[in-house]
Amino acid sequence: MKPKTKIQVEVNRLAKFLLKPTQEQQDYAINKMFPKLCFATKSTAFCLECGSDINVKDINRNRVICNSCGENLKVEMSRKRKFTSGWGTMGMAELVTSMGYDFQVIRNFEFRCYYEKGEKKRVFFWEICQNWYEVKGKRVVNSRILSSYGNYNGDMEIREHNRLVYGYYTNNNSYNPFPDFFHPHSKFRPEYEKRGINYKVLKDIRFSRLVDLVNYSPKIETLIKLNYHNIVGAWESNIIDRYWNALKICFRNKYKIKDPNIYKDLLDAMAYLDKDLHNAHYVCPKDLIKAHDFYVHEKRKAEIGKTLASNKKKCDNVNPQYIFQKKKFFDLFFKDKEVEVRPLMSVHEFLEEGETLKHCIFTNKYYEKKNSLLFSATVKGQRVETVELCLKTFRILQNHGLGHKKSKYSERIINLIKNNIKQVRDLVIIRKRKSKKQKSAS
Ligand SMILES: [Zn+2]
């Protein structure tokens, strides 16, 4: 697009004076992005850097030094004679002042290498996108066009973000690449440097986000200055606020947080367990993974314990009602050689039965069903199956063993109940007679 506003015209003019990365800067990028490789089979090998043959006998523990170019190479087993690397992106930050403007320029370069046996490697690179941030906050984009697939094509031109591109609306983060790293020669406004922004920090956080963050919170500034970039990159601001005291203990003890996500899980678990997060003993474990695994496991156990306690309370509350309804049947007991069948005699037993056999008899409140009687079948004291009998039709409604499957005793259990159904029927009829008598007496 043709530059329209005064600032766009100025950026368009100034962009022409920006320098390409020097050879040294290109080499830095390539060394950082692409490992130096040797492709080997059992009998042949070659150096991808210079294309020369390598004697496979020189390979030692997947490494070899190329006799021609002297590079120390990583050996990969491959029959390929040609190879093209993926894309890598390097950022460069520069300062440009002119005509009353004061720009922080963030530039992005894409690199890729082409390798072939017998040939020296070829490097391709181009600049894909520049963001010009004016000191008063205006942003001008000078970039190749961003395709809907997220890659850059066409010429470097002044472009507008938040615009329709190839049928898609772009957002604030379009034309705002997040490079793999920044070159150490990058230059930042003194006020940014004062707040700790430098090329190292930008490995973990996008430049635009970092500037917003340091403006928003002095805590972020502290984290950056004390080299906790990975926390700023991985944690939302509210998490940083929540665990600020623990982080301060880390600062004081110069404790390096190796993995911010694992560390957050650890803090979550310890907070749940009411551990003292002001205490370095908890907050700065020597072995992060070991501590994480331990406390996360403890938390899980505590969670299960809490559920158990609340279930137990539920049982205590509803048990009298259940006993009142079903105690009539508690003397029922049927058995054959191995199998024993008796009614569940308390709500606590429903809980136990459901947990042992992993079904929903407790959670779905079968103890509240007035017209059902629930039997538990056991073999040598082990619960094997639960049976629901209808007290109106005296039919078996369902029977389930472990995880809703039938046990191998299923048929015998059903027969035991069917053969003794008269006992159950008598109890129901007696109860009916009694309640009729009571009614007529009153
Ligand atoms: Zn070589």
Residues whose N, C-alpha, C, O or C-beta is under 5 A from the ligand:
A	BS01	ZN	C47 E49 C50 G51 S52 C66 S68 C69 G70
